[in-house]
Amino acid sequence: MEQVNAHDRAAVITASIAFVLGWGLTIAGFIVPPTGEVSGSVLAVLGEAMIYTASVFGVTLYFKNQMVKFREDTRRYLDRREGESNSPRERYGHIEDPSDSDGVGEEEEN
């Protein structure tokens, strides 16, 4: 089971509270006089609460999914590399020695 830190727990709790209070305020706006009319400020608060809730849950899910993907990719890479040699010469084939000159980048002598 994955541990949830205090920051993530606080974000989820405040997003849940914002969601419930935003809808509660909107429903209350229908009930109070004038009945059936919702003030623009109530709708603005609902919009802000929904954006906050969506951003908290959306960002949290996005980063958790990216972390899982990163772990899986890293594990696959390490598993693939496990059987390979640690020697760069064996891993990459022949590596040119800097003293071996192939003429690239050198000035020509006249």
C-alpha positions as CSV (number, residue, x, y, z in Angstrom):
1,M,0.0,0.0,0.0
2,E,1.3,3.4,-0.9
3,Q,1.8,6.0,1.8
4,V,0.1,9.4,1.3
5,N,2.0,12.3,2.7
6,A,0.4,15.2,4.7
7,H,0.5,17.6,1.7
8,D,-1.4,15.2,-0.6
9,R,-3.9,14.4,2.1
10,A,-4.6,18.1,2.8
11,A,-5.0,18.8,-0.9
12,V,-7.5,15.9,-1.3
13,I,-9.5,17.0,1.8
14,T,-9.7,20.6,0.8
15,A,-10.7,19.7,-2.8
16,S,-13.5,17.5,-1.4
17,I,-14.7,20.2,0.9
18,A,-14.6,22.8,-1.9
19,F,-16.6,20.4,-4.1
20,V,-19.3,19.8,-1.5
21,L,-19.5,23.4,-0.4
22,G,-19.6,24.7,-4.0
23,W,-22.6,22.5,-4.8
24,G,-24.2,23.3,-1.4
25,L,-24.0,27.0,-2.0
26,T,-25.5,26.6,-5.5
27,I,-28.4,24.5,-4.1
28,A,-28.9,27.2,-1.4
29,G,-29.0,29.8,-4.1
30,F,-32.0,28.1,-5.7
31,I,-33.8,28.0,-2.3
32,V,-33.4,31.5,-0.9
33,P,-35.5,34.4,-2.2
34,P,-35.8,35.1,-5.1
35,T,-36.5,31.4,-5.5
36,G,-35.1,29.8,-8.6
37,E,-32.6,32.5,-9.3
38,V,-28.9,31.9,-8.7
39,S,-26.6,34.9,-8.3
40,G,-23.7,35.3,-10.6
41,S,-21.4,35.4,-7.6
42,V,-22.7,32.0,-6.5
43,L,-21.9,30.6,-9.9
44,A,-18.5,32.1,-9.8
45,V,-17.8,30.4,-6.5
46,L,-19.0,27.1,-7.9
47,G,-16.8,27.5,-10.9
48,E,-13.8,28.2,-8.8
49,A,-14.5,25.3,-6.5
50,M,-14.9,22.9,-9.5
51,I,-11.6,24.2,-11.1
52,Y,-9.8,23.7,-7.8
53,T,-11.2,20.2,-7.3
54,A,-10.4,19.2,-10.9
55,S,-6.9,20.6,-10.7
56,V,-6.1,18.8,-7.4
57,F,-7.4,15.5,-8.6
58,G,-6.2,15.9,-12.1
59,V,-2.7,16.9,-11.2
60,T,-2.5,14.2,-8.6
61,L,-3.6,11.5,-11.0
62,Y,-1.3,12.7,-13.7
63,F,1.8,12.7,-11.6
64,K,1.0,9.3,-10.0
65,N,0.5,7.8,-13.5
66,Q,3.7,9.4,-14.7
67,M,5.6,8.0,-11.7
68,V,4.2,4.5,-12.3
69,K,5.2,4.7,-15.9
70,F,8.7,6.0,-15.0
71,R,9.2,3.1,-12.5
72,E,8.0,0.5,-15.1
73,D,10.3,1.9,-17.8
74,T,13.2,2.1,-15.4
75,R,12.6,-1.5,-14.3
76,R,12.4,-2.7,-17.9
77,Y,15.6,-0.9,-18.8
78,L,17.5,-2.3,-15.8
79,D,16.2,-5.8,-16.4
80,R,17.4,-5.6,-20.0
81,R,20.8,-4.3,-18.9
82,E,21.2,-6.8,-16.2
83,G,22.7,-9.5,-18.4
84,E,25.0,-7.1,-20.3
85,S,28.6,-6.5,-19.4
86,N,29.8,-3.4,-17.6
87,S,32.7,-2.9,-19.9
88,P,32.1,0.0,-22.4
89,R,34.2,-1.9,-24.9
90,E,32.0,-4.9,-24.8
91,R,28.8,-2.9,-24.5
92,Y,29.5,-0.5,-27.4
93,G,31.9,-2.4,-29.5
94,H,35.3,-1.0,-30.5
95,I,35.8,2.4,-28.9
96,E,38.3,4.7,-30.7
97,D,41.3,5.5,-28.6
98,P,42.0,9.3,-28.8
99,S,45.5,8.6,-29.9
100,D,44.1,6.7,-32.9
101,S,43.7,9.4,-35.5
102,D,41.2,9.2,-38.3
103,G,41.8,12.7,-39.6
104,V,38.5,14.1,-38.5
105,G,38.9,17.6,-37.0
106,E,42.6,17.8,-37.6
107,E,44.3,20.4,-39.7
108,E,46.1,19.2,-42.8
109,E,49.8,19.6,-42.9
110,N,51.4,21.0,-46.1
